[in-house]
Amino acid sequence: MHISGKSFEFVVSSEQHKLAVKTWFNSNAEIYTWGGPNMVYPMADDIFQALLSAPHLSSYSLLNDEQQLLAFGQHYMRLGRHHLGRLAVNPSVRGRGLAKVLMTRLLSKAKNAESAKGASLFVFADNLVALQCYQSLGFAIVPYPDIIPGNMQNCLYMVLDY
């Protein structure tokens, strides 16, 4: 897949987009790192869809001008912040700055949907590429105010104040 043009469309994720994201993961470790403790590999499509379609989640897809899925992410409210989760870039186009495009657009959607004191996210401490990306956008590692949920002890909590 190539990235045609420099204009991107940011849309509410369809069922087709969500199922395409599922194909980006090839092991239990990969899908767990991305999606958290409820994600397992392999996983039935209907269960995957249900997990990505929980009522409190807003899911968005970044498309190129040929409508090819480039990236996916979700946001919801957590501790008074817009919490970003399940951020992923299509493996065929990684390393081209699309994570920053995705996160900028996702934060804009979240801010327009609901006011908050800032944004937050979890990242595994050994996911250095993601960690550096988030830091470049202004996110800082801070202590989580409680035990990090979901058997994710190797996670860091990061926030961005607005």
N, CA, C and O atoms as a DFTB+ gen file, in Angstrom:
648 C
 N C O
     1  1       0.848      -1.182       0.000
     2  2       0.000       0.000       0.000
     3  2       0.887       1.235       0.000
     4  3       1.945       1.244       0.628
     5  1       0.469       2.249      -0.685
     6  2       1.207       3.497      -0.690
     7  2       0.313       4.585      -0.105
     8  3      -0.905       4.436      -0.008
     9  1       0.950       5.671       0.276
    10  2       0.198       6.820       0.771
    11  2       0.099       7.787      -0.391
    12  3       1.067       8.462      -0.740
    13  1      -1.071       7.844      -0.980
    14  2      -1.231       8.738      -2.116
    15  2      -1.626      10.123      -1.625
    16  3      -2.442      10.268      -0.715
    17  1      -1.045      11.119      -2.233
    18  2      -1.356      12.490      -1.845
    19  2      -0.957      12.765      -0.408
    20  3      -0.315      11.936       0.236
    21  1      -1.332      13.904       0.081
    22  2      -1.071      14.246       1.476
    23  2      -2.361      14.606       2.186
    24  3      -2.336      15.036       3.339
    25  1      -3.485      14.435       1.513
    26  2      -4.758      14.719       2.168
    27  2      -5.307      13.416       2.731
    28  3      -5.319      12.379       2.066
    29  1      -5.754      13.501       3.954
    30  2      -6.287      12.335       4.624
    31  2      -7.727      12.609       5.032
    32  3      -8.107      13.745       5.317
    33  1      -8.504      11.562       5.052
    34  2      -9.873      11.653       5.529
    35  2      -9.911      10.963       6.888
    36  3      -9.351       9.880       7.061
    37  1     -10.571      11.595       7.841
    38  2     -10.689      11.045       9.184
    39  2     -12.164      10.788       9.430
    40  3     -12.955      11.728       9.511
    41  1     -12.538       9.525       9.548
    42  2     -13.948       9.154       9.590
    43  2     -14.245       8.231      10.771
    44  3     -13.351       7.584      11.317
    45  1     -15.515       8.188      11.147
    46  2     -15.958       7.207      12.130
    47  2     -15.708       5.828      11.526
    48  3     -16.057       5.572      10.373
    49  1     -15.107       4.953      12.307
    50  2     -14.734       3.628      11.791
    51  2     -15.957       2.780      11.483
    52  3     -16.906       2.716      12.264
    53  1     -15.913       2.138      10.340
    54  2     -16.968       1.206       9.948
    55  2     -16.617      -0.192      10.457
    56  3     -15.510      -0.430      10.938
    57  1     -17.561      -1.093      10.345
    58  2     -17.305      -2.488      10.704
    59  2     -16.164      -3.037       9.842
    60  3     -15.309      -3.774      10.334
    61  1     -16.156      -2.683       8.578
    62  2     -15.107      -3.130       7.660
    63  2     -13.733      -2.614       8.105
    64  3     -12.751      -3.355       8.059
    65  1     -13.659      -1.348       8.536
    66  2     -12.394      -0.802       9.027
    67  2     -11.897      -1.588      10.226
    68  3     -10.722      -1.944      10.306
    69  1     -12.805      -1.855      11.160
    70  2     -12.418      -2.559      12.387
    71  2     -11.897      -3.964      12.072
    72  3     -10.908      -4.408      12.655
    73  1     -12.556      -4.650      11.162
    74  2     -12.089      -5.995      10.807
    75  2     -10.753      -5.940      10.066
    76  3      -9.943      -6.860      10.181
    77  1     -10.522      -4.883       9.318
    78  2      -9.227      -4.728       8.648
    79  2      -8.117      -4.529       9.681
    80  3      -7.014      -5.049       9.513
    81  1      -8.402      -3.784      10.741
    82  2      -7.414      -3.568      11.797
    83  2      -7.007      -4.909      12.408
    84  3      -5.836      -5.124      12.723
    85  1      -7.960      -5.790      12.569
    86  2      -7.683      -7.107      13.161
    87  2      -6.588      -7.844      12.391
    88  3      -5.814      -8.591      12.989
    89  1      -6.515      -7.648      11.091
    90  2      -5.517      -8.339      10.260
    91  2      -4.108      -7.798      10.467
    92  3      -3.149      -8.400       9.984
    93  1      -3.957      -6.687      11.167
    94  2      -2.654      -6.088      11.394
    95  2      -1.867      -6.797      12.491
    96  3      -0.698      -6.485      12.716
    97  1      -2.501      -7.749      13.176
    98  2      -1.872      -8.424      14.305
    99  2      -1.759      -9.906      14.024
   100  3      -2.714     -10.532      13.566
   101  1      -0.578     -10.477      14.302
   102  2      -0.303     -11.864      13.955
   103  2       0.076     -12.744      15.135
   104  3       0.501     -13.884      14.948
   105  1      -0.073     -12.226      16.348
   106  2       0.261     -13.029      17.524
   107  2      -0.491     -12.495      18.733
   108  3      -1.003     -11.376      18.726
   109  1      -0.544     -13.314      19.761
   110  2      -1.199     -12.900      20.994
   111  2      -0.474     -11.694      21.597
   112  3      -1.118     -10.767      22.088
   113  1       0.857     -11.703      21.561
   114  2       1.621     -10.586      22.119
   115  2       1.314      -9.283      21.389
   116  3       1.147      -8.247      22.033
   117  1       1.237      -9.313      20.076
   118  2       0.958      -8.104      19.295
   119  2      -0.418      -7.533      19.607
   120  3      -0.550      -6.332      19.841
   121  1      -1.433      -8.369      19.614
   122  2      -2.790      -7.863      19.817
   123  2      -3.010      -7.439      21.267
   124  3      -3.768      -6.505      21.527
   125  1      -2.359      -8.111      22.211
   126  2      -2.452      -7.724      23.620
   127  2      -1.789      -6.367      23.838
   128  3      -2.340      -5.510      24.529
   129  1      -0.607      -6.171      23.250
   130  2       0.094      -4.899      23.383
   131  2      -0.755      -3.762      22.830
   132  3      -0.770      -2.665      23.390
   133  1      -1.448      -4.015      21.755
   134  2      -2.285      -2.996      21.141
   135  2      -3.600      -2.809      21.873
   136  3      -3.981      -1.682      22.191
   137  1      -4.289      -3.892      22.141
   138  2      -5.674      -3.785      22.582
   139  2      -5.961      -4.049      24.037
   140  3      -7.088      -3.850      24.491
   141  1      -4.961      -4.497      24.785
   142  2      -5.191      -4.719      26.197
   143  2      -5.567      -6.144      26.539
   144  3      -5.567      -7.022      25.676
   145  1      -5.888      -6.369      27.800
   146  2      -6.046      -7.730      28.324
   147  2      -7.234      -8.515      27.773
   148  3      -7.257      -9.740      27.896
   149  1      -8.203      -7.865      27.181
   150  2      -9.342      -8.604      26.618
   151  2      -9.079      -9.120      25.210
   152  3      -9.878      -9.885      24.669
   153  1      -7.976      -8.710      24.618
   154  2      -7.662      -9.113      23.251
   155  2      -6.800     -10.380      23.252
   156  3      -5.801     -10.467      23.965
   157  1      -7.202     -11.340      22.453
   158  2      -6.436     -12.576      22.297
   159  2      -6.320     -12.895      20.815
   160  3      -7.098     -12.414      19.991
   161  1      -5.342     -13.709      20.504
   162  2      -5.124     -14.105      19.110
   163  2      -5.119     -15.620      19.047
   164  3      -4.444     -16.262      19.851
   165  1      -5.841     -16.199      18.129
   166  2      -6.818     -15.569      17.232
   167  2      -8.103     -15.240      17.979
   168  3      -8.328     -15.709      19.095
   169  1      -8.935     -14.432      17.349
   170  2     -10.195     -14.006      17.944
   171  2     -11.269     -13.983      16.867
   172  3     -11.022     -13.558      15.739
   173  1     -12.448     -14.438      17.218
   174  2     -13.574     -14.424      16.279
   175  2     -13.938     -12.982      15.931
   176  3     -13.852     -12.089      16.774
   177  1     -14.344     -12.765      14.684
   178  2     -14.693     -11.422      14.218
   179  2     -15.759     -10.766      15.081
   180  3     -15.650      -9.580      15.394
   181  1     -16.790     -11.514      15.474
   182  2     -17.886     -10.902      16.226
   183  2     -17.426     -10.446      17.613
   184  3     -17.893      -9.422      18.111
   185  1     -16.532     -11.182      18.226
   186  2     -16.013     -10.782      19.538
   187  2     -15.122      -9.555      19.392
   188  3     -15.205      -8.622      20.192
   189  1     -14.276      -9.557      18.374
   190  2     -13.410      -8.407      18.106
   191  2     -14.258      -7.153      17.885
   192  3     -13.987      -6.096      18.455
   193  1     -15.288      -7.288      17.047
   194  2     -16.199      -6.166      16.769
   195  2     -16.848      -5.665      18.056
   196  3     -16.936      -4.459      18.284
   197  1     -17.298      -6.590      18.889
   198  2     -17.972      -6.206      20.129
   199  2     -17.029      -5.428      21.046
   200  3     -17.433      -4.430      21.643
   201  1     -15.787      -5.873      21.163
   202  2     -14.828      -5.180      22.019
   203  2     -14.524      -3.775      21.503
   204  3     -14.356      -2.847      22.294
   205  1     -14.452      -3.615      20.190
   206  2     -14.162      -2.305      19.617
   207  2     -15.384      -1.397      19.539
   208  3     -15.259      -0.204      19.262
   209  1     -16.559      -1.961      19.782
   210  2     -17.795      -1.199      19.622
   211  2     -18.523      -0.935      20.937
   212  3     -19.716      -0.632      20.930
   213  1     -17.827      -1.046      22.052
   214  2     -18.451      -0.759      23.347
   215  2     -19.019       0.660      23.320
   216  3     -18.428       1.546      22.703
   217  1     -20.155       0.887      23.980
   218  2     -20.847       2.181      23.886
   219  2     -20.022       3.401      24.296
   220  3     -20.260       4.495      23.783
   221  1     -19.068       3.244      25.201
   222  2     -18.290       4.399      25.666
   223  2     -17.120       4.752      24.738
   224  3     -16.457       5.768      24.944
   225  1     -16.867       3.933      23.733
   226  2     -15.732       4.150      22.834
   227  2     -16.144       4.878      21.560
   228  3     -17.184       4.582      20.971
   229  1     -15.322       5.826      21.146
   230  2     -15.476       6.470      19.839
   231  2     -14.301       6.015      18.985
   232  3     -13.144       6.224      19.350
   233  1     -14.600       5.395      17.851
   234  2     -13.580       4.809      16.981
   235  2     -13.473       5.582      15.676
   236  3     -14.477       5.915      15.046
   237  1     -12.224       5.864      15.281
   238  2     -11.975       6.623      14.058
   239  2     -10.911       5.959      13.200
   240  3     -10.020       5.269      13.694
   241  1     -11.035       6.188      11.901
   242  2     -10.100       5.645      10.924
   243  2      -9.522       6.766      10.078
   244  3     -10.227       7.696       9.687
   245  1      -8.239       6.664       9.804
   246  2      -7.539       7.589       8.925
   247  2      -7.391       6.898       7.581
   248  3      -6.820       5.811       7.487
   249  1      -7.915       7.544       6.534
   250  2      -7.918       6.974       5.187
   251  2      -7.106       7.868       4.252
   252  3      -7.011       9.079       4.455
   253  1      -6.523       7.246       3.223
   254  2      -5.881       8.060       2.197
   255  2      -6.933       8.445       1.154
   256  3      -8.109       8.113       1.300
   257  1      -6.505       9.142       0.111
   258  2      -7.487       9.609      -0.869
   259  2      -8.031       8.496      -1.766
   260  3      -8.905       8.733      -2.600
   261  1      -7.507       7.280      -1.588
   262  2      -8.070       6.110      -2.281
   263  2      -8.927       5.261      -1.335
   264  3      -9.298       4.133      -1.657
   265  1      -9.233       5.832      -0.157
   266  2     -10.067       5.182       0.859
   267  2      -9.419       3.942       1.477
   268  3     -10.118       3.075       2.002
   269  1      -8.101       3.857       1.417
   270  2      -7.387       2.757       2.059
   271  2      -7.156       3.108       3.520
   272  3      -6.811       4.244       3.844
   273  1      -7.347       2.132       4.402
   274  2      -7.195       2.333       5.833
   275  2      -5.717       2.450       6.204
   276  3      -4.937       1.522       5.994
   277  1      -5.346       3.604       6.758
   278  2      -3.961       3.864       7.141
   279  2      -3.743       3.723       8.645
   280  3      -2.690       3.259       9.082
   281  1      -4.748       4.125       9.441
   282  2      -4.572       4.104      10.890
   283  2      -5.933       4.073      11.569
   284  3      -6.961       4.388      10.969
   285  1      -5.908       3.680      12.847
   286  2      -7.124       3.508      13.638
   287  2      -6.845       3.949      15.070
   288  3      -5.742       3.758      15.581
   289  1      -7.846       4.537      15.711
   290  2      -7.709       4.888      17.124
   291  2      -9.061       5.126      17.768
   292  3     -10.071       5.322      17.093
   293  1      -9.052       5.103      19.090
   294  2     -10.273       5.309      19.861
   295  2     -10.019       6.341      20.964
   296  3      -8.882       6.576      21.373
   297  1     -11.119       6.952      21.434
   298  2     -11.033       7.816      22.611
   299  2     -12.285       7.614      23.456
   300  3     -13.346       7.226      22.967
   301  1     -12.114       7.895      24.750
   302  2     -13.211       7.876      25.708
   303  2     -12.769       8.680      26.925
   304  3     -11.593       9.024      27.044
   305  1     -13.685       8.979      27.818
   306  2     -13.341       9.741      29.018
   307  2     -12.817       8.806      30.102
   308  3     -13.397       7.753      30.366
   309  1     -11.710       9.209      30.726
   310  2     -11.134       8.459      31.840
   311  2     -10.474       9.480      32.776
   312  3      -9.575      10.215      32.368
   313  1     -10.922       9.516      34.011
   314  2     -10.361      10.406      35.026
   315  2     -10.360      11.867      34.577
   316  3      -9.405      12.598      34.837
   317  1     -11.421      12.286      33.909
   318  2     -11.552      13.677      33.481
   319  2     -10.709      14.066      32.281
   320  3     -10.578      15.247      31.962
   321  1     -10.141      13.075      31.619
   322  2      -9.308      13.329      30.438
   323  2      -9.842      12.551      29.243
   324  3     -10.529      11.540      29.392
   325  1      -9.510      13.042      28.058
   326  2      -9.770      12.284      26.832
   327  2      -8.711      11.191      26.771
   328  3      -7.536      11.470      26.534
   329  1      -9.127       9.957      26.983
   330  2      -8.174       8.852      26.988
   331  2      -8.109       8.251      25.591
   332  3      -9.134       7.875      25.023
   333  1      -6.908       8.162      25.040
   334  2      -6.696       7.583      23.722
   335  2      -6.304       6.121      23.890
   336  3      -5.527       5.774      24.779
   337  1      -6.842       5.281      23.040
   338  2      -6.526       3.867      23.141
   339  2      -6.584       3.180      21.793
   340  3      -7.123       3.705      20.818
   341  1      -6.014       1.996      21.772
   342  2      -6.011       1.143      20.580
   343  2      -5.569       1.924      19.345
   344  3      -6.214       1.883      18.297
   345  1      -4.481       2.618      19.492
   346  2      -3.894       3.385      18.394
   347  2      -3.047       2.444      17.554
   348  3      -2.202       1.722      18.084
   349  1      -3.271       2.452      16.247
   350  2      -2.496       1.570      15.365
   351  2      -2.372       2.182      13.981
   352  3      -3.286       2.832      13.473
   353  1      -1.210       1.951      13.395
   354  2      -0.959       2.343      12.006
   355  2      -0.801       1.064      11.197
   356  3      -0.162       0.112      11.646
   357  1      -1.377       1.045      10.023
   358  2      -1.269      -0.096       9.115
   359  2       0.208      -0.457       8.949
   360  3       1.018       0.411       8.623
   361  1       0.569      -1.722       9.169
   362  2       1.986      -2.119       9.080
   363  2       2.657      -1.748       7.758
   364  3       3.867      -1.526       7.724
   365  1       1.894      -1.680       6.678
   366  2       2.499      -1.395       5.379
   367  2       2.912       0.067       5.213
   368  3       3.606       0.404       4.254
   369  1       2.494       0.943       6.139
   370  2       2.834       2.366       6.018
   371  2       3.417       2.945       7.307
   372  3       3.401       4.161       7.500
   373  1       3.923       2.098       8.175
   374  2       4.517       2.585       9.426
   375  2       5.821       3.322       9.148
   376  3       6.484       3.102       8.134
   377  1       6.164       4.200      10.078
   378  2       7.412       4.953       9.961
   379  2       7.305       6.181       9.088
   380  3       8.326       6.745       8.695
   381  1       6.091       6.610       8.773
   382  2       5.908       7.767       7.882
   383  2       5.200       8.930       8.573
   384  3       4.713       9.844       7.908
   385  1       5.142       8.896       9.903
   386  2       4.534      10.003      10.641
   387  2       3.026       9.936      10.775
   388  3       2.407      10.896      11.233
   389  1       2.428       8.830      10.388
   390  2       0.966       8.746      10.429
   391  2       0.409       8.640      11.844
   392  3      -0.739       9.017      12.078
   393  1       1.191       8.140      12.786
   394  2       0.715       8.087      14.175
   395  2       0.439       9.499      14.690
   396  3      -0.541       9.728      15.400
   397  1       1.295      10.429      14.334
   398  2       1.087      11.818      14.762
   399  2      -0.148      12.422      14.102
   400  3      -0.898      13.160      14.741
   401  1      -0.360      12.113      12.831
   402  2      -1.563      12.587      12.143
   403  2      -2.794      12.002      12.829
   404  3      -3.748      12.723      13.122
   405  1      -2.771      10.701      13.083
   406  2      -3.882      10.025      13.751
   407  2      -4.178      10.667      15.104
   408  3      -5.328      10.996      15.396
   409  1      -3.161      10.845      15.918
   410  2      -3.372      11.358      17.263
   411  2      -3.850      12.810      17.261
   412  3      -4.694      13.184      18.075
   413  1      -3.324      13.617      16.364
   414  2      -3.764      15.011      16.262
   415  2      -5.238      15.082      15.897
   416  3      -5.995      15.855      16.486
   417  1      -5.642      14.276      14.929
   418  2      -7.048      14.266      14.519
   419  2      -7.943      13.687      15.618
   420  3      -9.044      14.186      15.850
   421  1      -7.476      12.650      16.283
   422  2      -8.247      12.015      17.353
   423  2      -8.441      12.983      18.526
   424  3      -9.533      13.070      19.088
   425  1      -7.400      13.694      18.885
   426  2      -7.520      14.684      19.959
   427  2      -8.479      15.801      19.578
   428  3      -9.236      16.283      20.421
   429  1      -8.455      16.211      18.333
   430  2      -9.379      17.247      17.871
   431  2     -10.830      16.773      17.978
   432  3     -11.695      17.517      18.441
   433  1     -11.094      15.536      17.552
   434  2     -12.449      14.975      17.669
   435  2     -12.876      14.892      19.126
   436  3     -14.008      15.239      19.463
   437  1     -11.981      14.435      19.988
   438  2     -12.309      14.300      21.405
   439  2     -12.632      15.654      22.021
   440  3     -13.601      15.780      22.769
   441  1     -11.825      16.671      21.713
   442  2     -12.057      18.015      22.252
   443  2     -13.385      18.585      21.784
   444  3     -14.072      19.268      22.544
   445  1     -13.749      18.311      20.540
   446  2     -15.021      18.796      20.013
   447  2     -16.214      18.064      20.604
   448  3     -17.316      18.611      20.650
   449  1     -16.009      16.847      21.052
   450  2     -17.107      16.044      21.596
   451  2     -17.425      16.388      23.044
   452  3     -18.583      16.354      23.460
   453  1     -16.381      16.723      23.814
   454  2     -16.568      16.883      25.253
   455  2     -15.371      17.628      25.833
   456  3     -14.236      17.416      25.405
   457  1     -15.624      18.500      26.808
   458  2     -14.505      19.207      27.426
   459  2     -13.804      18.303      28.431
   460  3     -14.414      17.419      29.033
   461  1     -12.521      18.545      28.595
   462  2     -11.706      17.748      29.512
   463  2     -10.486      18.569      29.898
   464  3     -10.173      19.573      29.259
   465  1      -9.799      18.134      30.951
   466  2      -8.613      18.853      31.417
   467  2      -7.357      18.482      30.636
   468  3      -6.301      19.087      30.822
   469  1      -7.477      17.489      29.763
   470  2      -6.337      17.061      28.970
   471  2      -6.586      15.700      28.375
   472  3      -7.723      15.233      28.301
   473  1      -5.518      15.070      27.955
   474  2      -5.607      13.747      27.341
   475  2      -4.709      12.786      28.109
   476  3      -3.813      13.200      28.845
   477  1      -4.970      11.491      27.921
   478  2      -4.150      10.466      28.561
   479  2      -4.088       9.242      27.671
   480  3      -4.854       9.100      26.717
   481  1      -3.158       8.362      28.005
   482  2      -3.047       7.078      27.317
   483  2      -2.141       6.167      28.126
   484  3      -1.396       6.619      28.995
   485  1      -2.217       4.885      27.829
   486  2      -1.299       3.902      28.383
   487  2      -0.378       3.440      27.269
   488  3      -0.791       3.355      26.112
   489  1       0.861       3.143      27.609
   490  2       1.796       2.586      26.647
   491  2       2.696       1.598      27.396
   492  3       3.115       1.865      28.522
   493  1       2.984       0.478      26.775
   494  2       3.910      -0.467      27.390
   495  2       5.308       0.146      27.393
   496  3       5.735       0.738      26.402
   497  1       6.010       0.002      28.504
   498  2       7.326       0.630      28.682
   499  2       8.332       0.197      27.623
   500  3       9.248       0.952      27.297
   501  1       8.173      -1.009      27.082
   502  2       9.128      -1.484      26.074
   503  2       8.725      -1.129      24.643
   504  3       9.409      -1.524      23.698
   505  1       7.632      -0.395      24.470
   506  2       7.185       0.042      23.146
   507  2       7.826       1.407      22.869
   508  3       7.161       2.441      22.902
   509  1       9.132       1.380      22.597
   510  2       9.906       2.615      22.512
   511  2       9.485       3.525      21.365
   512  3       9.519       4.748      21.507
   513  1       9.094       2.958      20.243
   514  2       8.670       3.781      19.105
   515  2       7.424       4.585      19.489
   516  3       7.362       5.789      19.244
   517  1       6.437       3.920      20.088
   518  2       5.221       4.612      20.512
   519  2       5.532       5.634      21.603
   520  3       5.038       6.760      21.561
   521  1       6.335       5.247      22.558
   522  2       6.688       6.135      23.661
   523  2       7.320       7.428      23.139
   524  3       6.963       8.519      23.584
   525  1       8.248       7.305      22.206
   526  2       8.896       8.489      21.629
   527  2       7.901       9.340      20.838
   528  3       7.963      10.569      20.878
   529  1       6.998       8.695      20.131
   530  2       5.974       9.427      19.376
   531  2       5.110      10.254      20.332
   532  3       4.880      11.441      20.101
   533  1       4.639       9.624      21.396
   534  2       3.765      10.315      22.348
   535  2       4.498      11.466      23.032
   536  3       3.926      12.538      23.231
   537  1       5.747      11.248      23.388
   538  2       6.531      12.321      24.009
   539  2       6.727      13.488      23.045
   540  3       6.725      14.645      23.465
   541  1       6.897      13.195      21.763
   542  2       7.080      14.263      20.776
   543  2       5.830      15.114      20.613
   544  3       5.898      16.250      20.142
   545  1       4.685      14.555      21.007
   546  2       3.420      15.300      20.947
   547  2       3.110      16.011      22.266
   548  3       2.064      16.646      22.404
   549  1       4.015      15.902      23.225
   550  2       3.840      16.609      24.484
   551  2       3.329      15.773      25.645
   552  3       3.153      16.298      26.744
   553  1       3.089      14.492      25.433
   554  2       2.650      13.624      26.523
   555  2       3.820      13.375      27.469
   556  3       4.961      13.210      27.036
   557  1       3.523      13.349      28.762
   558  2       4.536      13.108      29.785
   559  2       4.120      11.924      30.653
   560  3       2.933      11.718      30.908
   561  1       5.088      11.160      31.096
   562  2       4.828      10.030      31.983
   563  2       4.553      10.566      33.385
   564  3       5.333      11.342      33.936
   565  1       3.433      10.136      33.945
   566  2       3.070      10.518      35.312
   567  2       2.571       9.275      36.043
   568  3       2.187       8.295      35.405
   569  1       2.574       9.308      37.372
   570  2       2.027       8.163      38.110
   571  2       0.518       8.040      37.873
   572  3      -0.200       9.040      37.863
   573  1       0.056       6.822      37.686
   574  2      -1.384       6.591      37.580
   575  2      -1.958       6.689      38.989
   576  3      -1.345       6.185      39.930
   577  1      -3.120       7.323      39.163
   578  2      -3.641       7.543      40.509
   579  2      -4.143       6.288      41.235
   580  3      -4.576       6.375      42.384
   581  1      -4.090       5.156      40.594
   582  2      -4.556       3.910      41.185
   583  2      -3.709       2.776      40.601
   584  3      -2.704       3.032      39.938
   585  1      -4.104       1.549      40.841
   586  2      -3.442       0.414      40.194
   587  2      -3.860       0.408      38.731
   588  3      -5.046       0.518      38.423
   589  1      -2.906       0.280      37.840
   590  2      -3.237       0.242      36.413
   591  2      -4.100      -0.993      36.170
   592  3      -3.710      -2.104      36.530
   593  1      -5.262      -0.805      35.566
   594  2      -6.216      -1.906      35.408
   595  2      -5.774      -2.941      34.367
   596  3      -4.943      -2.669      33.500
   597  1      -6.355      -4.120      34.486
   598  2      -6.240      -5.107      33.424
   599  2      -4.939      -5.857      33.322
   600  3      -4.549      -6.237      32.217
   601  1      -4.250      -6.090      34.413
   602  2      -3.033      -6.902      34.367
   603  2      -2.004      -6.311      33.395
   604  3      -1.386      -7.031      32.611
   605  1      -1.835      -5.001      33.462
   606  2      -0.903      -4.317      32.560
   607  2       0.167      -3.594      33.373
   608  3       0.357      -2.386      33.227
   609  1       0.862      -4.338      34.228
   610  2       1.845      -3.748      35.127
   611  2       3.019      -3.107      34.393
   612  3       3.661      -2.212      34.944
   613  1       3.313      -3.529      33.190
   614  2       4.429      -2.986      32.436
   615  2       4.039      -1.729      31.650
   616  3       4.776      -1.292      30.766
   617  1       2.878      -1.152      31.977
   618  2       2.403       0.035      31.269
   619  2       2.811       1.313      31.974
   620  3       2.938       1.367      33.197
   621  1       3.007       2.323      31.175
   622  2       3.220       3.673      31.660
   623  2       1.951       4.462      31.384
   624  3       1.253       4.212      30.401
   625  1       1.661       5.404      32.245
   626  2       0.511       6.300      32.070
   627  2       1.070       7.635      31.639
   628  3       1.969       8.180      32.278
   629  1       0.534       8.160      30.550
   630  2       1.010       9.432      30.021
   631  2      -0.140      10.411      29.904
   632  3      -1.264      10.030      29.578
   633  1       0.148      11.680      30.173
   634  2      -0.881      12.713      30.074
   635  2      -0.364      13.895      29.261
   636  3       0.837      14.139      29.142
   637  1      -1.330      14.606      28.715
   638  2      -1.094      15.847      28.003
   639  2      -2.104      16.839      28.556
   640  3      -3.309      16.621      28.434
   641  1      -1.640      17.916      29.156
   642  2      -2.548      18.930      29.677
   643  2      -2.919      19.899      28.560
   644  3      -2.092      20.249      27.718
   645  1      -4.177      20.323      28.575
   646  2      -4.642      21.294      27.578
   647  2      -4.457      22.699      28.133
   648  3      -4.783      23.677      27.461
